[in-house]
Amino acid sequence: MEIKKEIVASDEIKGGSSDTIKFNPEDVQDEDYQSLEYYCEYHPDTMRGKISITQ
């Protein structure tokens, strides 16, 4: 799996809370992204996900 550049990062999120992350679609427009993967810095094996990009 090829690692792409970091597009966005959040501040630390306290346990039991949530956060909203926004990114500019133009940041991925010139790249060949089919999905964006995300993960928790402290729990990367269990707290992760994938956002599929469609046009």
C-alpha positions as CSV (number, residue, x, y, z in Angstrom):
1,M,0.0,0.0,0.0
2,E,1.4,3.4,-1.0
3,I,1.3,6.1,1.7
4,K,0.2,9.4,0.4
5,K,0.7,12.8,2.0
6,E,-1.1,13.9,5.1
7,I,-4.1,16.0,4.0
8,V,-5.5,16.9,7.4
9,A,-5.0,16.2,11.1
10,S,-7.0,16.9,14.2
11,D,-6.1,18.0,17.7
12,E,-6.2,15.4,20.4
13,I,-9.8,14.1,21.0
14,K,-10.8,13.3,24.5
15,G,-12.3,9.9,25.3
16,G,-16.0,9.8,24.9
17,S,-16.1,12.9,22.6
18,S,-15.9,13.4,18.8
19,D,-14.7,15.9,16.3
20,T,-15.4,17.0,12.8
21,I,-12.6,17.1,10.3
22,K,-13.0,19.2,7.1
23,F,-10.7,19.2,4.2
24,N,-10.6,21.0,0.9
25,P,-11.4,18.7,-2.1
26,E,-9.0,20.7,-4.2
27,D,-6.2,19.2,-2.0
28,V,-6.9,15.8,-3.6
29,Q,-8.0,16.9,-7.0
30,D,-4.6,16.7,-8.7
31,E,-3.7,13.3,-7.1
32,D,-5.0,9.9,-8.0
33,Y,-6.9,9.3,-4.8
34,Q,-9.7,6.7,-4.7
35,S,-9.9,6.8,-0.9
36,L,-8.6,8.5,2.2
37,E,-7.6,6.5,5.2
38,Y,-7.6,7.8,8.7
39,Y,-6.5,6.5,12.1
40,C,-6.1,7.3,15.7
41,E,-2.5,8.2,16.6
42,Y,-2.7,6.3,19.9
43,H,-4.8,3.3,18.8
44,P,-4.0,2.8,15.1
45,D,-4.8,-0.9,15.0
46,T,-8.4,-0.5,16.3
47,M,-9.4,3.0,15.5
48,R,-9.2,3.6,11.8
49,G,-11.4,4.0,8.8
50,K,-11.5,4.7,5.1
51,I,-13.4,7.4,3.1
52,S,-14.2,6.4,-0.5
53,I,-14.0,9.2,-3.1
54,T,-16.4,9.1,-6.0
55,Q,-17.2,11.7,-8.7
